[in-house]
Amino acid sequence: MTPDTSPSCPFPYQGPPDLQQAVAAALQLVIDPELALSIVDLGLVYGVEVSAEGARVRMTMTSAACPVTDLITDEVEAELERVLPAGGRTEVELVWEPAWTPERMSERARRFMG
């Protein structure tokens, strides 16, 4: 299955098509408290894979020294738990390659940041 990136899902997604919008909406609710923007708008989500076993989220932070990493990853797990079938496990994998840059931000985030 090839990853899908559509306007309603701005990151690569692999999994059941009927869960794609729910997963994207759930991750949109996770806010980076330092920047007051969602992790989706910031471009921190590099990809999501959903299977019968659960979900795997590849994401990054704006810097390796981010003091709210644990808070954000815990919120990712909690939000996905609300929309995915019961019994699945969510794994958040922090990656540093490719490095995050402001170019990954959505147009909405760029306007917000000025």
N, C-alpha and C positions, 0 to 999 in steps of 0.2 A: 504494500500500500504506500503510495507516495504522499508526502505531507501536503496539506492543503493550506493555502494562505488566501483568505478572501477578505473583502472589506469588513465583514462582521467578525473576522478572526485575524487580527493583524500579526499573528506569529504562526510558524509551522505547527500544524496539528495532524496527528495520526490517531485514528480511533473511530468509534461509531459516529456516523454523521449526525445522528439525532442528539448527540451530546455536545457537539462543537459549539453551538451558540451559548449553551448553559455554562460550559467551561470558560469561554471568553468573557461572559458577563460576570462570572464569579471572580475571575482574576482582575477584572476591571475594578472590583470593590476593594482590592488590596491597595492601600495608600502608603506611599513612602512618607512617614511623618516629618522628615526633614525638609522635603520639597513640596509637600501637600499635593502630590500628583499620584495617579495610579501607576502601578508597576508596568501596566500595559502601555500607557501613554509615554512613560519614560523609556520604553524599549528594553526593559530589563528581562523580559521573557523571550528566550531563544527558541523554545519549542516545548510542546506537550504531547505525550503519548498516553493514550488511554486504552486499557485492555481489561479483560475480565478480572485480572489480579489487582487492578487499581490504576493509578496515574503516576507518570514520571514527568516532572517539570524540570527543564534545563533553564537556568536563569543566572543572572549576574547581579552585581550591585554597582553603583556608580563609582565606588572605590573599594579596594580590598580592606580598608580601615573603617568601613561603614559601621557605626555603633549600633545600628538597629537591624542588623542582619537577622538575628534570631527572632525578633518580633515579626519581621516581614515573612520569613519562611514559615513561622507558626501560623500566621494569618492565611498564607497560601494553602496550607494543609486544611485549616478549618473551613475556608470558603469552598474548596473542592469537595470536602466531605459532605457538604450540604447538597451538592448537585449530582454527585456520582452514586452509583448503586451501592447499597450497604455491603460492608464486608471487604471492600477494596482498601488498599493501602496507598497513600500518597507519599512519594519520595521526591524530595527537592534536591536537585544536584546543582551546586554552585559551580559555575565555570568562569574562567577568567580569559579565555580565548574564544572568540575574538574579544578584545577589550571593549568595554562600553565606551561610546563617544556620544556627544550631544546630537549627532546626526541620526541616531537611532530613535530619537523622540518623535512622537506624532506631531502633526501640524498644530493640534490643539495645545499640546505641551509647550511647543515653541512660542506660540502666541502668549501663553500664560507667563512664561519665563521672560518674555520681552525680547 
